[in-house]
Amino acid sequence: MDSPYATPIPVEQLRQQIDRRVGDIGRITRNDVAFQSPSDPLRNIAARSDLVYRDIPLVTIQNSWTVDQTRAALAAHITGAFDASGQLVDSIMADDRVTATINSRLAGLFSKELRFRPANDSSAAREVCDAWIKSWPRLMSGGQLKQIAAYQYLFGFWPSQIVWDDTGPIIEPMLRAWHARYTYYQWDVRKYVAITQDGPKPIMPGDGKWFLHAPRGDYRAWMFGAIRAVAEPWLLRHFAMRDMARFSEVYGSPIRKAMVPAAADEVQRDRFQQQLSQLGNETTIMLPVSVDGSAGYDLQLVEATAGAWQIFPGLVDRCDMNIVLAILMQNPTTEVTGGSFSATQAHMDIRQSGIEEDNESFKLEIHDQIARPYALLNFGDPDLAPWTDWTVEPIENFDSRATRFYSFGQAIQILRQGGVAFDNAAELRTFAKSQFNVDLPRSTAIVDPDAGSGSGAASEAAQAAHKELTDP
């Protein structure tokens, strides 16, 4: 029942009342360049394709970091200023644990087989795809994609300049990674800006001049990089290893305690001390004993003993795990100490999810930011751009689908033998998807079974096919 107290209010009148209560600021600004509807970034691409921006040489560096310097670099990083954090990420990349972890994630993607697909089934799309396949080695030369991906894991984004080679019949793209240290985020226009020798230049992904790898989107992409999570354990790891080396220097270098009679002859004492000084760089302390001269010369080894050394490898191990978790996107099952199959499987599933995310982001970015300009420059139509990705799906998924498909075939055969038959192909596809998660092709047709279906010969053939599918 409608409330007797409710009176309908026209929409426009309701909006005006709400504006008055929350503080209407008047008309909405429509000419702000940061807040415009999406436009075609490929406009005037021919003129931009001839430009090559000059980057600034990386000749000034910072290679040692204190806690305050690291925190200051991360604070500037959060605001969109990347000069200090760009130097910090180079230092972090030199760490053996960080490098090994990043290389593991890179290998998970780039070691897989490449896959190219045309935009559609037209002959024009296939022609563009064939040309794209031939141009791909040029794009991958120098390992630029790997470098971009490696830095992006820590930084959240990484830009690259696209340089077009028009010396041949096909204009081919090449990537030149642009160090993010010489970029910043211009908040009033919501754009990244590259600092070049020719002045600041806006980074416009998709315009044919820039490639921006930002899997979580370009707005505040730096907040999703692992650098803020890795910086502290990286710094602690180096402090722990430094302290462990100092500890080892002290406790690994025993002191030689030389004892001489307090009333010994000065010449003999000097000769004894000279002989001890020839033993190397080991520390020697001379102690006078026996004032009455009853004791002679002696040499003893004093070893430092303590169990405090165990804190250092423990801290290093903890920092190692934190670094791995931040980069490989894994939970504590990263370190499986027992023989738990479920824990190991969870470990692999999480790593696989990260690889699939990398693949999907590169697939979209390469298509929108490189392949579309390529198709426009060479064939006049960006919509003919092919798709590129890697076959990251694990082989176990194919085995599982083969088993499900076999089970579905058995079910159909059993139903047929029981007098149940499908007479609608669409319903058959729906049944296969809902009950077996099997995707049948749209060309599936329902026909009469072969002669002898359900016979012993057919059954033996089915068993042989199943054995072939399931045998390792």
C-alpha positions in Angstrom: 0.0 0.0 0.0 1.3 3.5 -0.9 2.1 5.7 2.0 -0.4 8.6 2.5 2.4 10.9 3.4 4.4 10.4 0.2 3.9 13.0 -2.5 5.5 12.4 -5.9 8.2 15.0 -6.8 9.2 15.6 -10.4 12.7 14.4 -11.2 14.1 17.8 -12.1 12.6 19.5 -9.0 14.0 16.7 -6.8 17.5 17.2 -8.3 17.3 20.9 -7.6 16.3 20.3 -4.0 19.2 17.9 -3.5 21.6 20.4 -5.1 20.5 23.1 -2.7 21.0 20.9 0.3 24.5 19.5 -0.6 25.7 22.9 -1.9 25.2 23.3 -5.6 28.3 24.9 -7.1 26.5 25.8 -10.3 27.0 24.5 -13.8 29.4 21.6 -14.5 32.7 22.5 -16.1 32.8 20.9 -19.6 36.1 22.2 -21.0 38.5 20.5 -18.6 41.0 18.4 -20.7 41.3 15.9 -17.9 37.6 15.0 -18.0 36.6 14.5 -21.6 34.9 11.6 -23.3 37.2 9.1 -25.0 38.5 10.2 -28.4 40.4 8.5 -31.3 44.1 8.6 -30.2 45.2 7.6 -33.7 44.3 11.0 -35.2 47.3 12.5 -37.0 49.4 9.3 -36.5 51.3 9.7 -39.7 52.9 12.9 -38.4 53.8 11.4 -35.0 55.2 8.2 -36.5 58.2 10.2 -37.8 59.1 11.6 -34.3 61.8 10.1 -32.1 62.0 11.7 -28.6 65.5 11.9 -27.0 65.6 10.5 -23.5 67.9 11.9 -20.8 71.0 9.7 -20.1 71.0 7.9 -16.7 74.4 9.2 -15.5 73.4 10.4 -12.0 72.5 7.6 -9.7 72.0 6.8 -6.0 73.3 3.4 -5.0 73.2 3.5 -1.2 70.0 4.0 0.8 69.2 4.9 4.3 65.8 4.3 5.9 64.9 8.0 5.7 65.9 8.3 2.1 63.9 5.2 1.2 60.8 6.5 2.9 61.2 9.9 1.3 61.4 8.2 -2.2 58.3 6.2 -1.5 56.4 9.3 -0.2 57.2 11.2 -3.5 56.3 8.0 -5.4 52.8 8.1 -3.9 52.2 11.6 -5.2 53.3 10.8 -8.7 56.9 12.1 -8.7 59.1 9.3 -9.8 62.7 10.6 -9.8 63.8 9.2 -6.4 61.7 6.0 -6.7 63.1 5.4 -10.2 66.6 5.4 -8.7 65.4 3.2 -5.8 63.9 0.6 -8.2 67.2 0.3 -10.0 69.0 -0.4 -6.7 66.3 -3.0 -5.7 66.6 -4.7 -9.0 70.3 -5.5 -8.2 69.3 -7.7 -5.3 69.7 -11.4 -6.0 66.4 -12.4 -4.5 64.5 -9.7 -6.3 66.1 -10.6 -9.6 65.5 -14.3 -9.3 61.9 -13.8 -8.4 61.2 -11.4 -11.3 63.0 -13.7 -13.7 60.8 -16.6 -12.5 57.6 -14.6 -13.3 59.0 -13.4 -16.6 59.8 -17.0 -17.6 56.3 -18.1 -16.7 55.0 -15.9 -19.5 57.7 -15.4 -22.2 58.8 -19.0 -22.3 55.4 -20.0 -23.6 54.5 -20.4 -27.2 53.2 -17.3 -29.0 49.7 -17.2 -30.6 48.5 -14.8 -33.3 44.9 -14.4 -34.3 43.4 -12.2 -37.0 40.8 -9.6 -36.1 38.1 -11.5 -38.0 37.7 -14.2 -40.7 38.1 -11.8 -43.7 40.9 -12.1 -46.1 42.0 -8.5 -45.3 42.4 -9.4 -41.6 44.4 -12.5 -42.4 46.7 -10.4 -44.6 47.3 -8.0 -41.8 47.9 -10.9 -39.4 50.5 -12.5 -41.7 52.4 -9.2 -42.0 52.2 -8.7 -38.2 53.8 -12.1 -37.7 56.7 -11.2 -39.9 57.1 -7.9 -38.1 56.9 -9.4 -34.6 60.7 -10.3 -34.3 61.5 -6.6 -34.8 59.2 -5.6 -32.0 60.7 -8.2 -29.7 64.3 -7.3 -30.5 66.4 -6.3 -27.6 64.2 -7.9 -25.0 62.3 -4.6 -24.6 59.0 -6.3 -23.6 60.8 -8.3 -20.9 62.5 -5.2 -19.6 59.2 -3.4 -19.5 57.5 -6.2 -17.7 60.3 -6.6 -15.1 60.2 -3.0 -14.1 56.4 -2.9 -14.1 56.2 -5.6 -11.5 57.9 -3.3 -9.0 56.7 0.1 -10.4 53.1 -0.6 -11.3 53.6 0.8 -14.8 56.4 1.3 -17.3 56.4 3.5 -20.4 58.1 2.8 -23.8 58.5 4.9 -26.9 57.4 3.3 -30.2 59.8 4.0 -33.0 58.6 3.2 -36.5 61.0 1.9 -39.1 59.7 2.9 -42.6 62.7 1.8 -44.6 61.0 -1.3 -45.9 57.7 -2.0 -47.7 56.0 -2.5 -44.2 56.3 0.1 -41.5 57.5 -1.9 -38.5 57.4 -0.9 -34.8 60.2 -1.1 -32.3 60.1 -0.4 -28.6 62.5 1.7 -26.6 61.8 1.4 -22.9 61.6 4.9 -21.3 62.9 4.9 -17.7 60.1 6.0 -15.4 62.5 8.1 -13.4 62.2 10.7 -16.1 58.4 10.8 -16.0 55.8 12.3 -13.6 52.1 12.4 -13.4 50.4 15.7 -14.3 47.4 15.7 -12.1 45.5 18.6 -13.7 45.3 16.8 -17.1 45.4 13.2 -15.6 48.3 12.2 -17.9 51.9 10.8 -17.5 54.5 13.2 -18.8 57.9 12.1 -20.2 60.8 14.4 -19.5 62.9 14.5 -22.7 65.8 16.5 -24.0 63.3 18.4 -26.0 61.0 19.3 -23.1 58.1 17.5 -21.4 55.9 15.3 -23.7 52.6 13.8 -22.7 52.3 10.1 -22.8 49.2 9.2 -24.8 48.7 5.4 -24.9 47.2 4.2 -28.2 48.4 7.2 -30.2 51.0 5.2 -32.0 53.9 7.0 -30.2 53.8 5.6 -26.7 53.3 2.1 -25.2 52.2 2.2 -21.6 52.3 -1.1 -19.7 49.9 -0.7 -16.8 47.9 -3.9 -16.0 45.7 -2.2 -13.4 44.9 0.9 -15.5 46.9 4.0 -16.0 45.3 6.1 -13.3 47.5 5.9 -10.2 49.0 2.7 -11.6 52.1 3.3 -9.5 50.1 2.4 -6.4 49.8 -1.2 -7.5 53.5 -1.8 -8.0 55.4 -4.0 -5.6 58.0 -1.4 -4.8 56.2 -0.1 -1.6 55.9 -3.7 -0.3 59.4 -4.7 -1.3 61.5 -1.7 -0.3 61.4 -2.3 3.4 62.3 -6.0 3.4 64.9 -5.3 0.7 66.5 -2.7 3.0 66.3 -4.9 6.1 67.7 -7.8 4.1 70.8 -5.8 3.2 71.2 -4.5 6.7 70.9 -8.0 8.1 73.5 -9.3 5.6 75.9 -6.4 6.4 75.5 -7.1 10.2 76.0 -10.8 9.6 79.3 -10.0 7.7 80.4 -7.8 10.6 79.5 -10.5 13.1 81.4 -13.1 11.1 84.4 -10.8 11.0 84.4 -10.5 14.8 83.5 -14.1 15.7 85.3 -15.6 12.8 88.7 -14.0 13.6 89.9 -15.4 17.0 92.2 -13.2 19.1 95.7 -14.4 19.8 96.6 -13.8 23.4 100.4 -13.5 23.9 101.6 -13.7 27.5 105.1 -12.5 28.4 106.8 -12.2 31.8 106.2 -8.8 33.2 109.9 -8.6 34.1 111.1 -10.0 30.7 114.1 -8.5 28.9 113.0 -5.7 26.5 115.0 -7.2 23.6 113.3 -10.6 24.0 109.9 -9.0 24.3 110.4 -7.0 21.1 111.6 -10.1 19.2 108.6 -12.1 20.4 106.2 -9.3 19.4 107.9 -9.1 16.0 107.4 -12.8 15.4 103.7 -12.5 16.3 103.2 -9.7 13.9 104.2 -11.9 11.1 101.3 -14.2 11.7 99.0 -12.1 9.4 96.2 -9.7 10.0 94.8 -11.6 13.0 94.3 -9.6 16.2 97.0 -10.1 18.8 96.9 -8.8 22.4 100.1 -8.9 24.6 99.5 -9.5 28.3 102.2 -9.2 30.9 102.1 -12.0 33.5 104.1 -13.1 36.5 105.8 -10.1 38.0 108.2 -12.4 39.9 109.4 -13.9 36.6 108.2 -17.4 37.4 106.2 -17.7 34.1 107.6 -17.9 30.6 106.4 -16.8 27.2 103.1 -18.3 26.0 100.5 -17.9 23.2 96.8 -18.8 23.5 93.8 -18.6 21.1 90.8 -16.7 22.4 87.6 -17.7 20.4 84.4 -15.6 20.6 81.4 -17.8 21.4 77.7 -16.8 21.1 74.5 -18.1 19.6 73.2 -14.6 18.5 74.3 -15.3 14.9 71.0 -17.2 14.3 69.0 -14.0 14.2 70.7 -12.9 10.9 69.7 -15.8 8.6 66.3 -15.9 10.2 65.8 -12.2 9.3 67.1 -12.7 5.8 64.8 -15.7 5.2 61.8 -13.7 6.4 62.7 -10.8 4.1 63.2 -13.2 1.2 59.7 -14.6 1.7 58.2 -11.1 1.9 59.9 -10.2 -1.4 58.6 -13.3 -3.1 55.1 -12.8 -1.9 54.9 -9.2 -3.2 56.2 -10.1 -6.7 54.8 -13.5 -7.4 51.4 -12.7 -5.8 51.5 -15.8 -3.5 50.4 -16.6 0.0 52.5 -18.3 2.7 52.3 -21.6 0.8 55.3 -20.2 -1.1 57.4 -22.1 1.4 56.1 -25.7 1.6 58.1 -27.5 4.1 56.2 -30.7 4.2 54.9 -33.1 1.5 51.4 -31.5 1.3 50.1 -31.9 -2.2 47.3 -29.5 -1.6 49.6 -26.8 -0.4 51.9 -27.3 -3.4 48.9 -27.2 -5.7 47.7 -24.0 -4.2 51.2 -22.5 -4.6 51.1 -23.4 -8.3 47.6 -22.1 -8.9 48.4 -18.7 -7.5 51.5 -18.4 -9.6 49.5 -19.5 -12.6 46.9 -16.7 -11.9 49.7 -14.1 -12.0 51.0 -15.4 -15.3 47.5 -15.4 -16.8 47.0 -11.8 -15.6 50.3 -10.8 -17.3 49.2 -12.5 -20.5 45.8 -10.8 -20.6 47.2 -7.3 -19.9 49.9 -7.6 -22.6 47.3 -9.0 -25.0 45.0 -6.0 -24.7 47.8 -3.4 -24.6 49.7 -4.7 -27.6 46.5 -4.9 -29.6 45.3 -1.4 -28.7 48.6 0.5 -28.5 50.8 -1.2 -31.2 48.8 -3.5 -33.4 46.0 -0.9 -34.2 48.5 1.8 -35.2 50.4 -0.8 -37.2 47.2 -1.8 -39.1 46.3 1.8 -39.7 49.8 2.9 -41.0 50.2 -0.1 -43.3 46.6 -1.1 -44.3 44.5 1.9 -43.6 42.2 0.3 -41.1 43.0 -0.1 -37.3 40.1 -2.5 -36.9 42.1 -5.1 -38.8 44.6 -5.3 -36.0 45.5 -8.9 -35.0 45.6 -10.2 -31.5 48.8 -11.5 -29.8 49.2 -13.5 -26.7 51.0 -16.5 -25.2 49.6 -20.0 -24.6 49.8 -19.8 -20.8 47.0 -22.3 -20.1 48.4 -25.3 -18.3 48.4 -28.7 -20.1 46.4 -30.2 -17.2 43.4 -28.1 -18.4 43.5 -29.8 -21.8 43.7 -33.2 -20.2 40.7 -32.4 -18.0 38.7 -31.2 -21.0 39.6 -34.3 -23.0 38.3 -36.5 -20.1 35.1 -34.5 -19.8 34.5 -34.7 -23.5 35.0 -38.5 -23.3 32.5 -38.7 -20.4 30.0 -36.6 -22.4 30.3 -39.0 -25.3 29.7 -42.0 -23.0 26.6 -40.3 -21.6 25.2 -39.6 -25.0 25.8 -43.2 -26.0 24.2 -44.6 -22.8 21.2 -42.3 -23.3 20.9 -43.4 -27.0 21.0 -47.1 -26.0 18.3 -46.4 -23.4 16.0 -44.9 -26.0 16.7 -41.2 -25.3 17.7 -39.1 -28.3 18.3 -35.4 -28.9 16.5 -33.7 -31.8 17.7 -30.1 -31.2 21.4 -29.2 -31.6 21.0 -26.1 -29.5 19.6 -28.0 -26.6 22.4 -30.6 -26.9 25.0 -27.8 -26.6 23.2 -26.4 -23.6 23.1 -29.9 -22.0 26.8 -30.4 -22.7 27.7 -27.1 -21.1 25.5 -27.3 -18.0 26.2 -31.0 -17.1 29.8 -31.5 -18.4 31.2 -28.0 -18.9 31.9 -29.0 -22.5 31.6 -26.4 -25.2 30.4 -28.0 -28.4 31.0 -26.2 -31.7 28.0 -24.4 -33.3 28.4 -26.6 -36.3 27.3 -29.7 -34.2 24.6 -31.6 -36.0 22.4 -34.5 -34.9 22.5 -37.5 -37.2 21.7 -41.1 -37.1 24.3 -43.2 -35.2 26.7 -45.4 -37.2 25.7 -49.0 -37.8 26.8 -51.2 -34.9 26.7 -48.3 -32.4 26.7 -49.8 -28.9 28.2 -53.1 -30.2 31.2 -54.7 -28.7 33.4 -53.3 -31.4 32.3 -49.8 -30.7 32.7 -50.3 -27.0 36.2 -51.6 -27.5 37.0 -48.6 -29.7 35.7 -46.2 -27.1 37.8 -47.9 -24.4 40.9 -47.7 -26.5 40.3 -44.0 -27.2 39.8 -43.3 -23.5 43.0 -45.2 -22.7 44.9 -43.1 -25.2 43.5 -39.9 -23.7 44.3 -40.8 -20.1 47.6 -42.6 -20.4 50.6 -40.3 -19.5 
